[in-house]
Amino acid sequence: MALYRHLLLRRRLSHLHPPPAAAAIFSSSSPPCPAALHAPPRHLAFSSAEEAAADRRRRKRRLRIEPPFHALRRDGPPAPRDPRLPDTTSALVGPRLSLHNRVQSLIRSGDLDGASLAARAAVSSRVRPTVFTCNAVAAAMARAARHDDAAALFEFFFRRSGIAPNVVSYNTLILAHCEAGRVDAALHVYRDMLASAPFSPSAVTYRHLTKGLVAAGRTRDALDLLREMLSRGQGADSLVYNNLIAGYIGHDNWDKAFELFNELTERCLVYDGVVHTTFMEGYWKQGKDKEAMNNYQSLLDKKFKMTPATCNVLLETLFKHGKHKEANNLWETMIDNHSPPSFIGVNAESYNVMVNQCFKEGKFQEAIQVFHRQPRKNVQMDVGCFNNIIGKLCENGMLAEAEKLFQEMETKSVLPDVYTYTYLVDSCFKEGRVDDTMQYFYKMADGREHGPKFNIGFFNRMFQGLTEAGRIDDALKVYKRMPDKEIKQSTATFEILVKALCKEGDLDQARDLVSDMARGGLVAPQEFRESVVEIFKNADRQEEIQKAFEEKPVPLPPQPRMDNRPPSSPQHIPAFASNQTQTRYTPNQGQPRYGPPQQLHPGLGGPYEVPTPPQSRVEYPTQSSPQGLPGFAPYQTQTSYTSYQGQPEYAPWTQ
């Protein structure tokens, strides 16, 4: 380095003095340099590594602020547009979160049409719904067996409105088609997802498809789909294998069922025990009790730590076939293994299974004891668990015990919902405690700001009980509270109240209610209209009631701006999912049962036609409804539905 500096200095001095001989350059003694001449300042070298690192950081910051010109030039055609990615949970903030909470509140209250209307109206507003809000509405329609409405929502949100769907959106549509018996349409959606979506199908996708194919008698196609799942790099899923095993057992092809089971055990060292439940059910159908219990024992010999979802299925199966000793032993094992957070052995649904069995055997007090039994670390009971035992107690005339559990909910910070109050109000009416029902109503209506959400069923039960008890004035007071709770009246509401008012002779009030029904866009059933007209005809007021029935619907008021928080929406509680829905436990891992196509709702047109061209996207026939929105029926269908246990697919953070 010193030699290089010396050569550089000599070169600069060559302009003042003639260059020395070549031999002098390599001589041992260098000629003395003038004292006035020094080496110039260094521009490319640094005195230390820290100084060099600091300079690199300065240059990087400069490039971030002012990119080089070659980065701004576009030479050649632009790159093809990347596929749109769906929203992430970070999009659920501010006004969009308020909209999501608003829609979830309507879903929990049972107003599916209102939730759909709010979400669809927001598409053309400043605050567009996220994919999680769209999925929540579509999933609620699928749970209510309104499969065509779920398909119409997918078409509206993700085809026409430009919202990017995620895997849950496709799974909801596939589930709706499979439950409606449209397996070909479900497969078409699956192929469309493979061709255009920027993500791969999930295990839940194959669960829905294989179950739908097996239910349609297409077990061979389901097996081909399993092979395709494995070839695409998906792991061996126990529930997908279970669907195929159940199909082959149903066709009495035990060899193929055992072949698939052996393949599952080779691919998965630990698998879901629900597969053994399927074998046990198959053996019991053939009357082979010994083989069924041997299969159950083989599962226990593996000493798996089974999740509550698997154990709950085994509990129900054992109780169903009279194996109470084995079921109680399994329950004790679940209690002993429960050691959160390392392992969860019991959940609220486990308590529901045990409590239901006690009620089936008539052991009511034992059911209460089982409900209060806790393992070493307590299990947090949810509102659905309390509703299960409170409903059973009310059905068996044990209202006092039910009210004790209702008071216990407050001590355990469990908020009662509309179903809790419905059980208590119904039992109070049966026992003639009408004043207590009004106290429950006012407690529910005037309680905390984020209290339980009403539904139309609760109001109609109040109207029926109050009118039967002769409390017409109280019934009208409850009726006037419906707009405050944002509950739309149904035809049953007006039938109950108008008939009671006509019976009491208050025709003026009955006429006003008929006018409210007509202005609300509700069409009175023919039998109800004829009976009311006959009563007014006897009072010489037929023309008056005819005008009330023929009044034109009043347009709905304009929707509030979605960027402002609605008055009744939660302000700080993100309602991603609800555990306040009433579900019924099914022994097949909670999977939905697929059957023949459901009857279409009015306003949805004729039967669904499966799209034939594979290269085109799925189209869904719709027909205008009274609300001006395609594909929606003017009423709601009440059905029971359970999703895959342990698979919270429709929460925003799910895959």
C-alpha positions in Angstrom: 0.0 0.0 0.0 2.9 2.3 0.8 4.5 1.6 -2.5 1.2 2.4 -4.3 1.0 5.8 -2.6 4.6 6.5 -3.3 4.0 5.8 -7.1 0.9 8.0 -7.1 2.9 10.9 -5.5 5.8 10.5 -8.0 3.3 10.7 -10.9 1.9 14.0 -9.6 5.4 15.4 -9.2 6.4 14.5 -12.7 4.9 17.8 -14.0 7.3 19.8 -12.0 10.5 17.7 -12.3 11.7 15.3 -15.0 11.0 11.7 -14.3 13.9 9.8 -12.6 15.6 6.8 -14.0 13.8 3.5 -13.8 16.4 2.0 -11.6 16.0 4.8 -9.1 12.4 3.9 -8.5 13.4 0.5 -7.1 16.4 1.8 -5.2 16.4 1.3 -1.5 16.6 5.0 -0.7 13.8 7.2 -2.0 14.5 10.8 -2.9 13.2 13.2 -0.3 9.9 14.9 -1.0 9.4 18.6 -0.6 7.9 19.5 2.8 5.2 21.6 1.2 3.9 18.6 -0.8 1.5 16.2 0.9 -0.8 13.4 -0.2 -4.3 14.6 -1.4 -7.4 13.8 0.7 -8.9 10.4 0.1 -12.3 10.2 -1.6 -12.9 6.4 -2.0 -11.2 5.0 1.1 -12.5 5.0 4.7 -10.6 5.2 7.9 -12.7 2.4 9.6 -15.3 -0.2 8.9 -17.9 1.8 10.8 -17.4 4.8 8.5 -17.9 2.5 5.5 -21.1 1.1 6.9 -22.4 4.5 7.7 -21.8 5.6 4.1 -23.6 2.5 2.8 -26.6 3.3 4.9 -26.7 6.9 3.6 -26.6 5.7 0.0 -29.4 3.3 0.7 -31.6 6.0 2.3 -30.9 8.2 -0.7 -32.0 5.5 -3.1 -35.2 4.9 -1.2 -36.1 8.6 -1.3 -34.8 9.3 -4.8 -34.7 6.1 -6.9 -32.3 6.1 -9.8 -33.5 7.1 -13.2 -33.1 3.7 -14.7 -35.7 2.4 -12.2 -38.2 4.9 -13.5 -37.8 4.0 -17.1 -40.1 1.5 -18.7 -38.4 -0.2 -21.6 -40.7 -2.6 -23.4 -44.3 -3.6 -22.6 -45.5 -3.6 -19.0 -45.5 -6.8 -17.0 -48.8 -8.7 -16.9 -51.1 -7.8 -14.0 -50.8 -10.0 -11.0 -54.0 -11.6 -9.7 -55.8 -9.7 -7.0 -55.1 -11.0 -3.5 -58.0 -11.1 -1.0 -58.1 -8.9 2.0 -56.1 -9.6 5.2 -57.3 -9.1 8.7 -55.5 -5.8 8.8 -58.3 -4.5 6.5 -60.8 -4.9 9.3 -60.3 -1.5 10.9 -62.2 1.7 11.4 -65.5 2.0 9.4 -65.0 -1.4 7.7 -64.8 -3.0 11.1 -68.0 -1.1 12.2 -69.8 -2.4 9.1 -68.6 -5.9 9.8 -69.9 -5.7 13.4 -73.2 -4.4 12.2 -73.7 -7.2 9.7 -72.7 -9.8 12.4 -75.2 -8.3 14.8 -78.0 -8.7 12.2 -76.9 -12.3 11.5 -77.0 -13.2 15.2 -80.4 -11.7 15.6 -81.7 -13.9 12.8 -82.3 -11.1 10.3 -80.4 -12.7 7.4 -82.1 -10.5 4.7 -81.2 -7.4 6.7 -77.6 -8.5 6.9 -77.5 -9.2 3.2 -79.1 -5.8 2.4 -76.6 -4.0 4.6 -73.6 -5.7 3.0 -74.8 -5.3 -0.5 -75.6 -1.7 -0.1 -72.1 -1.0 1.3 -70.6 -2.2 -2.0 -71.6 1.0 -3.7 -70.8 3.2 -0.7 -67.5 4.8 0.5 -66.9 1.9 2.9 -66.8 -1.3 0.9 -67.2 -4.6 2.8 -64.2 -6.8 3.3 -64.1 -10.4 2.1 -64.7 -11.4 5.8 -68.0 -9.5 5.9 -69.1 -11.1 2.6 -68.2 -14.6 3.8 -70.1 -14.1 7.0 -73.4 -13.3 5.1 -72.9 -16.1 2.6 -72.1 -18.6 5.4 -75.2 -17.6 7.3 -77.3 -18.3 4.2 -75.7 -21.7 3.8 -76.3 -22.6 7.4 -80.0 -21.6 7.0 -80.2 -24.0 4.0 -80.7 -21.0 1.7 -78.3 -22.4 -0.8 -79.4 -20.3 -3.8 -79.1 -17.1 -1.8 -75.5 -18.1 -0.9 -74.7 -18.7 -4.6 -76.3 -15.4 -5.5 -74.2 -13.6 -2.9 -71.0 -15.1 -4.3 -71.9 -14.0 -7.8 -72.8 -10.4 -6.6 -69.8 -9.8 -4.3 -67.0 -11.6 -6.1 -68.0 -11.6 -9.8 -69.9 -8.4 -10.3 -68.6 -6.2 -7.5 -64.9 -6.9 -7.9 -64.1 -8.0 -4.3 -61.4 -10.6 -4.2 -62.6 -13.9 -2.8 -60.4 -16.1 -0.5 -60.5 -19.9 0.0 -63.3 -19.6 2.5 -65.5 -17.8 -0.1 -65.0 -20.7 -2.5 -65.5 -23.3 0.2 -68.8 -21.7 1.2 -70.1 -21.8 -2.4 -68.9 -25.4 -2.8 -70.7 -26.4 0.5 -73.9 -24.7 -0.7 -73.9 -26.6 -4.0 -73.1 -29.9 -2.3 -75.9 -29.5 0.3 -78.3 -28.6 -2.5 -77.3 -31.8 -4.4 -75.6 -29.8 -7.2 -72.3 -31.7 -7.1 -71.4 -30.9 -10.7 -71.7 -27.2 -10.0 -69.5 -27.6 -6.9 -66.8 -29.4 -9.0 -67.1 -26.6 -11.6 -66.4 -24.0 -8.8 -63.4 -26.2 -7.7 -62.0 -26.2 -11.3 -62.5 -22.4 -11.5 -60.6 -21.9 -8.3 -57.7 -24.0 -9.6 -57.6 -22.0 -12.8 -58.0 -18.4 -11.6 -57.4 -18.2 -7.8 -54.0 -17.1 -6.5 -54.2 -19.8 -3.8 -54.6 -23.5 -3.5 -57.7 -25.4 -2.3 -57.7 -26.3 1.4 -58.4 -29.6 3.2 -61.9 -28.2 3.9 -62.5 -27.9 0.1 -61.9 -31.6 -0.4 -64.0 -32.5 2.6 -67.0 -30.8 1.2 -66.5 -32.2 -2.3 -65.8 -35.8 -1.2 -68.8 -35.8 1.1 -71.0 -34.4 -1.6 -69.8 -37.0 -4.2 -70.3 -39.9 -1.8 -73.8 -38.7 -0.9 -74.6 -38.6 -4.6 -73.4 -42.2 -5.1 -70.3 -41.2 -7.0 -67.7 -42.9 -4.8 -65.4 -43.5 -7.7 -65.2 -39.8 -8.5 -64.6 -39.1 -4.8 -61.6 -41.5 -4.9 -60.2 -39.8 -8.0 -60.5 -36.4 -6.2 -58.6 -37.9 -3.2 -55.8 -38.9 -5.5 -55.8 -35.5 -7.1 -55.5 -33.9 -3.6 -52.5 -36.0 -2.7 -50.9 -35.3 -6.1 -51.1 -31.6 -5.5 -49.1 -31.9 -2.3 -51.9 -31.8 0.2 -51.4 -33.8 3.3 -53.5 -36.9 4.0 -56.7 -35.5 5.8 -58.5 -37.9 8.1 -61.9 -36.5 7.4 -61.5 -36.8 3.6 -60.5 -40.4 4.0 -63.4 -40.9 6.4 -65.9 -39.7 3.8 -64.6 -42.3 1.4 -64.5 -45.1 4.0 -68.1 -44.3 5.0 -69.1 -44.5 1.3 -67.5 -47.9 0.7 -68.9 -49.3 4.0 -72.3 -48.1 2.9 -71.8 -50.1 -0.3 -70.6 -53.1 1.8 -67.2 -52.9 0.2 -65.2 -53.6 3.4 -62.0 -54.6 1.6 -61.7 -51.1 -0.1 -62.6 -49.4 3.2 -59.8 -51.2 5.0 -57.4 -50.5 2.1 -58.0 -46.8 2.5 -57.7 -47.1 6.3 -54.3 -48.8 6.0 -53.2 -46.1 3.5 -54.3 -43.4 6.0 -52.3 -45.1 8.8 -49.2 -45.2 6.6 -49.5 -41.5 5.6 -50.4 -40.3 9.1 -48.9 -41.6 12.3 -51.6 -39.7 14.3 -55.0 -39.4 12.7 -58.5 -38.5 13.7 -60.3 -41.2 15.7 -63.6 -40.4 13.9 -62.5 -42.9 11.3 -62.9 -45.7 13.9 -66.3 -44.3 14.7 -67.3 -44.9 11.1 -66.1 -48.5 11.3 -67.9 -49.0 14.6 -71.2 -47.7 13.1 -70.7 -50.0 10.1 -70.2 -53.0 12.3 -73.2 -52.2 14.5 -75.4 -51.9 11.4 -74.5 -55.5 10.6 -75.0 -56.6 14.2 -71.3 -57.2 14.8 -71.0 -55.8 18.3 -67.8 -57.7 19.1 -66.0 -56.4 16.0 -67.2 -52.8 16.8 -65.8 -52.9 20.3 -62.5 -54.5 19.1 -62.1 -51.6 16.7 -62.7 -49.2 19.5 -60.2 -51.0 21.6 -57.6 -50.8 18.8 -58.0 -47.0 18.9 -57.4 -46.9 22.6 -54.4 -49.1 22.3 -52.7 -46.5 20.1 -52.9 -44.1 23.1 -53.6 -41.1 21.1 -54.4 -37.9 23.0 -57.6 -37.3 21.1 -59.1 -33.8 20.7 -62.5 -33.0 22.2 -64.1 -33.0 18.7 -63.1 -36.7 18.2 -64.0 -37.7 21.8 -67.4 -36.1 21.5 -68.2 -38.2 18.5 -67.0 -41.3 20.3 -69.1 -40.4 23.3 -72.3 -40.1 21.3 -71.7 -43.3 19.4 -71.1 -45.3 22.5 -74.1 -43.9 24.3 -76.2 -44.5 21.2 -75.4 -48.2 21.2 -75.8 -48.7 25.0 -72.1 -48.7 25.9 -72.5 -46.5 29.0 -69.6 -48.0 30.9 -67.1 -47.3 28.1 -68.5 -43.9 27.5 -68.2 -42.9 31.2 -64.6 -44.2 31.2 -63.8 -42.1 28.1 -65.4 -39.1 29.9 -63.2 -39.6 32.9 -60.1 -39.9 30.6 -61.1 -36.6 28.9 -61.3 -34.9 32.3 -57.9 -36.2 33.4 -56.2 -35.3 30.2 -57.5 -31.7 30.3 -54.4 -29.6 31.1 -54.5 -26.3 29.2 -52.7 -24.6 27.6 -50.5 -27.7 26.8 -53.5 -29.9 25.9 -57.3 -29.3 25.8 -59.2 -32.5 26.6 -62.7 -31.1 27.2 -64.7 -28.3 25.6 -68.2 -26.9 26.1 -69.7 -29.4 23.5 -68.4 -32.3 25.6 -70.6 -31.1 28.5 -73.5 -30.8 26.1 -73.2 -34.4 25.1 -73.0 -35.6 28.7 -75.9 -33.4 29.9 -78.1 -34.5 27.0 -77.5 -38.1 27.8 -78.5 -37.5 31.5 -81.7 -35.9 30.3 -82.4 -38.8 28.0 -82.1 -41.2 31.0 -84.3 -38.9 33.1 -81.4 -38.1 35.5 -82.1 -34.3 35.8 -80.2 -33.6 39.0 -77.3 -35.7 37.8 -77.3 -33.5 34.6 -76.9 -30.4 36.8 -74.0 -32.1 38.7 -72.3 -33.0 35.5 -72.6 -29.5 34.2 -71.0 -28.1 37.4 -68.1 -30.6 37.4 -64.8 -29.1 36.4 -61.4 -30.6 35.8 -58.3 -29.4 37.5 -58.3 -26.4 35.3 -61.7 -25.0 34.6 -63.5 -25.1 31.3 -64.9 -21.8 30.2 -68.6 -22.4 29.5 -70.1 -20.4 26.7 -73.7 -19.1 26.2 -74.6 -22.1 24.0 -73.6 -24.5 26.8 -75.8 -22.7 29.3 -78.7 -22.5 26.8 -78.5 -26.2 26.2 -79.1 -27.1 29.9 -81.5 -24.2 30.5 -83.6 -25.3 27.6 -83.7 -28.9 28.8 -84.7 -27.8 32.3 -87.5 -25.6 30.9 -88.8 -28.4 28.7 -89.1 -30.7 31.8 -90.8 -28.1 34.0 -87.8 -27.2 36.1 -88.0 -23.5 35.8 -86.6 -22.7 39.2 -83.4 -24.6 38.5 -83.2 -22.9 35.1 -83.5 -19.5 36.7 -80.6 -20.4 39.1 -78.4 -21.2 36.2 -79.5 -17.9 34.5 -78.3 -16.0 37.6 -75.1 -18.0 37.5 -74.4 -16.8 34.0 -73.8 -13.2 35.4 -71.4 -14.4 38.0 -69.3 -16.2 35.3 -69.4 -13.3 32.9 -71.4 -15.1 30.3 -73.9 -12.8 28.6 -77.3 -14.4 27.9 -78.6 -14.2 24.4 -82.1 -14.1 22.9 -82.4 -17.9 23.1 -81.8 -17.8 26.8 -84.6 -15.3 27.3 -86.9 -17.2 24.9 -86.6 -20.4 27.0 -87.4 -18.5 30.2 -90.2 -16.5 28.8 -91.8 -19.5 27.2 -91.7 -21.4 30.5 -93.1 -18.4 32.4 -96.0 -18.2 30.1 -96.7 -21.9 30.6 -96.8 -21.5 34.3 -98.9 -18.3 34.1 -96.2 -16.0 35.3 -97.0 -13.2 32.9 -95.6 -10.4 35.0 -92.3 -12.2 35.1 -92.2 -12.4 31.3 -92.6 -8.6 31.1 -89.7 -8.2 33.6 -87.5 -10.5 31.5 -88.5 -8.5 28.4 -87.6 -5.1 30.0 -84.4 -6.5 31.4 -83.4 -7.6 27.9 -84.6 -4.5 26.2 -83.4 -1.9 28.7 -80.2 -3.6 29.7 -76.6 -2.9 28.8 -75.8 -1.2 25.5 -74.2 -4.3 24.0 -76.8 -6.7 25.3 -78.5 -9.5 23.5 -79.9 -9.0 20.1 -83.6 -9.6 19.5 -85.1 -11.7 16.7 -88.6 -11.9 15.3 -89.2 -15.3 17.0 -88.8 -13.8 20.5 -91.3 -11.0 19.7 -93.9 -13.3 18.3 -93.6 -15.6 21.3 -94.2 -12.5 23.5 -97.2 -11.5 21.4 -98.7 -15.0 21.5 -98.3 -15.4 25.3 -99.6 -11.9 26.1 -102.6 -12.1 23.9 -103.6 -15.5 25.2 -103.3 -14.1 28.8 -105.5 -11.1 27.8 -102.8 -8.6 28.1 -103.4 -6.7 24.9 -102.0 -3.4 26.2 -98.7 -5.0 27.1 -98.6 -6.7 23.7 -99.0 -3.3 22.0 -96.2 -1.8 24.2 -93.9 -4.6 23.1 -94.9 -4.0 19.5 -93.9 -0.4 19.7 -90.4 -1.4 20.9 -89.7 -3.3 17.7 -88.5 -0.3 15.6 -86.1 0.6 18.4 -84.6 -2.9 18.2 -84.5 -2.8 14.3 -86.7 -5.9 14.0 -88.9 -6.1 11.0 -92.4 -7.5 11.6 -93.6 -10.7 10.0 -97.0 -11.7 8.8 -97.3 -13.9 11.9 -96.8 -10.8 14.1 -99.8 -9.0 12.6 -101.9 -12.1 12.5 -101.5 -12.6 16.3 -102.1 -9.0 17.2 -105.0 -8.2 14.7 -106.9 -11.4 15.7 -106.6 -10.5 19.4 -107.7 -6.9 18.8 -110.7 -8.1 16.7 -111.6 -10.5 19.5 -111.5 -7.6 22.0 -113.6 -5.4 19.7 -110.8 -2.8 19.1 -111.3 -2.5 15.4 -109.6 0.9 15.1 -106.3 -0.4 16.4 -106.7 -3.6 14.3 -107.2 -1.4 11.2 -104.1 0.6 12.0 -102.0 -2.6 12.3 -103.3 -3.8 9.0 -102.2 -0.5 7.4 -98.8 -0.9 9.0 -98.5 -4.4 7.5 -99.5 -3.2 4.0 -97.1 -0.2 4.2 -94.3 -2.5 5.3 -94.7 -4.5 2.0 -96.1 -7.7 3.7 -98.8 -9.6 1.9 -101.5 -11.0 4.2 -102.4 -14.7 3.7 -105.7 -15.2 2.0 -107.4 -17.0 5.0 -106.3 -14.3 7.4 -107.5 -11.5 5.2 -110.9 -13.1 4.6 -111.5 -13.6 8.4 -110.6 -10.0 9.2 -112.8 -8.6 6.3 -115.7 -10.7 7.6 -115.3 -9.2 11.1 -115.3 -5.7 9.7 -118.2 -6.5 7.4 -120.3 -7.5 10.4 -119.5 -4.1 11.9 -120.4 -2.3 8.7 -116.8 -1.2 8.1 -115.8 -3.5 5.2 -114.7 -0.7 2.8 -112.4 0.7 5.5 -110.5 -2.5 6.0 -110.3 -3.2 2.3 -108.5 0.2 1.8 -106.1 -0.7 4.7 -105.2 -4.0 3.0 -104.6 -2.4 -0.3 -102.3 0.4 0.8 -99.1 0.7 -1.2 -95.8 -0.1 0.4 -93.8 2.8 1.7 -90.2 3.0 0.4 -87.6 2.2 2.9 -85.7 5.2 4.4 -82.3 5.9 2.9 -79.5 3.8 4.4 -77.2 5.6 6.9 -73.7 6.3 5.7 -71.6 3.3 6.3 -68.6 5.3 7.5 -70.5 6.4 10.6 -70.9 3.9 13.4 -74.6 2.8 13.6 -76.2 3.6 16.9 -76.7 0.0 18.0 -73.5 -1.5 16.7 -70.7 -2.5 19.1 -68.0 0.1 19.2 -65.1 -1.9 20.6 -66.1 -5.5 20.3 -65.1 -7.0 16.9 -67.7 -9.6 16.1 -65.7 -12.0 14.0 -67.7 -15.0 14.9 -70.7 -15.9 17.1 -71.1 -18.6 19.5 -74.7 -17.7 20.2 -76.3 -19.8 17.5 -78.2 -22.9 18.4 -76.6 -26.0 16.9 -77.4 -29.7 17.1 -74.6 -32.1 17.5 -74.3 -34.9 14.9 -72.3 -38.0 15.3 -70.4 -37.7 12.0 -67.9 -35.1 13.3 -70.4 -32.4 12.9 -70.3 -32.6 9.1 -73.4 -31.3 7.3 -75.7 -33.9 5.9 -76.1 -33.8 2.1 -79.3 -34.9 0.7 -81.6 -34.3 -2.3 -81.9 -30.7 -3.6 -83.8 -28.3 -1.3 -87.0 -26.7 -2.4 -86.3 -23.3 -3.9 -87.6 -20.2 -2.1 -90.1 -17.8 -3.8 -88.3 -15.2 -5.7 -85.5 -17.4 -6.8 -86.9 -18.7 -10.1 -87.0 -22.2 -11.4 -84.7 -25.1 -10.7 -81.0 -24.6 -10.9 -79.2 -25.6 -14.1 -75.6 -26.8 -13.9 -73.3 -24.8 -16.2 -72.0 -27.0 -19.0 -69.1 -25.1 -20.6 -66.0 -25.7 -18.4 -64.2 -22.6 -19.7 -66.9 -20.1 -18.6 -67.5 -18.9 -15.1 -70.4 -20.1 -13.0 -73.7 -18.2 -13.6 -76.6 -18.3 -11.2 -80.2 -17.6 -12.3 -81.8 -15.0 -10.1 -85.1 -13.2 -10.1 -86.1 -9.9 -8.6 -87.4 -9.9 -5.1 -89.7 -7.4 -3.4 -86.7 -5.6 -2.1 -85.2 -5.1 -5.5 -82.3 -7.4 -4.8 -81.9 -10.5 -7.0 -81.9 -13.9 -5.4 -83.5 -13.3 -2.1 -86.7 -14.7 -0.6 -88.9 -12.5 1.5 -88.8 -14.8 4.5 -86.2 -16.9 6.5 -85.9 -20.6 6.7 -85.1 -22.0 10.2 -83.0 -25.1 10.0 -80.3 -26.7 12.1 -76.8 -26.8 10.8 -73.4 -27.7 12.2 -70.0 -27.1 10.5 -66.9 -29.2 10.9 -66.1 -29.2 14.5 -62.7 -27.8 15.3 -62.7 -26.1 11.9 -63.7 -22.5 12.4 -63.7 -21.9 8.7 -65.7 -18.7 8.5 -63.9 -16.6 11.0 -61.8 -13.9 9.4 -58.4 -15.3 10.4 -59.1 -18.8 9.0 -57.2 -20.0 5.9 
